[in-house]
Amino acid sequence: MMMPANYSVIAENEMTYVNGGALIDCFAPLMNSSNWKTFNTNLIKIIGNSSMKNFLGSTVGVLFGGSFSFDNWGTALEGAYWKGFDTVDKGLNTVLSWVGALASIYTLGTADAKTLQGDKVLKIDGTTF
């Protein structure tokens, strides 16, 4: 019997390997809308956590740090959230710092903040044991 040059005999149990590993489709769970919602929420919280220190330092830290003035506050906000739009990189960094601040606000609004006195024992001078 003559076979074409591009034909080869393959056992049936090897077909999943030949077609690109389709067997993984049986084992991988499908992402439904609930999974995607959880993924997006967690991603926003991770972004918010990474920019939380910068956000609190430039807002609440300036307001209640003991040296508030509108000049200090404006300088802190400008330093934290204004990189300029002179180049594409600076514009992207400006927009992404705003996104980080919004993610911080979302994170603060959706979860309880940890408190120092609730998590640690404070001495009179404010240090912890």
KATAHU-V141482 format. One record per backbone hydrogen bond with DSSP energy under -0.5 kcal/mol. CO is the residue of the C=O (numbers start at 1). NH is the residue of the N-H. E is the energy in kcal/mol with one decimal. If there is no record, write none. Layout:
# KATAHU-V141482
co/nh/e
CO/NH/E
CO/NH/E
This chain:
# KATAHU-V141482
co/nh/e
4/7/-1.4
8/10/-0.5
11/14/-1.4
12/15/-1.3
14/17/-0.6
14/18/-1.7
15/19/-2.2
16/21/-1.9
16/22/-0.9
17/20/-1.2
21/24/-1.9
22/25/-1.3
23/26/-1.3
23/27/-0.8
24/28/-2.6
30/32/-0.7
32/36/-2.1
33/37/-2.2
34/38/-2.2
35/39/-2.4
36/40/-2.6
37/41/-2.5
38/42/-2.6
39/43/-2.3
40/44/-2.4
41/45/-2.2
42/46/-2.2
43/47/-2.4
44/48/-2.7
45/49/-2.6
46/50/-2.1
47/51/-1.4
48/52/-0.5
49/52/-0.6
51/55/-2.2
52/56/-3.0
53/57/-2.4
54/58/-1.8
55/59/-0.9
56/61/-3.5
59/63/-2.3
60/64/-2.5
62/65/-0.5
69/73/-2.7
70/74/-2.5
71/75/-2.5
72/76/-2.4
73/77/-2.5
74/78/-2.6
75/79/-2.5
76/80/-1.8
77/81/-2.7
78/82/-1.8
87/91/-2.3
88/92/-2.7
89/93/-2.6
90/94/-2.2
91/95/-2.4
92/96/-2.8
93/97/-1.8
94/98/-1.6
95/99/-2.2
96/100/-2.3
97/101/-2.0
98/102/-2.4
99/103/-2.5
100/104/-2.0
101/105/-2.2
102/106/-2.4
103/107/-2.5
104/108/-2.6
105/109/-1.8
106/110/-1.1
107/110/-0.5
107/111/-1.0
115/119/-1.3
116/120/-2.2
120/122/-0.5
121/129/-1.8
123/126/-1.7
127/123/-3.3
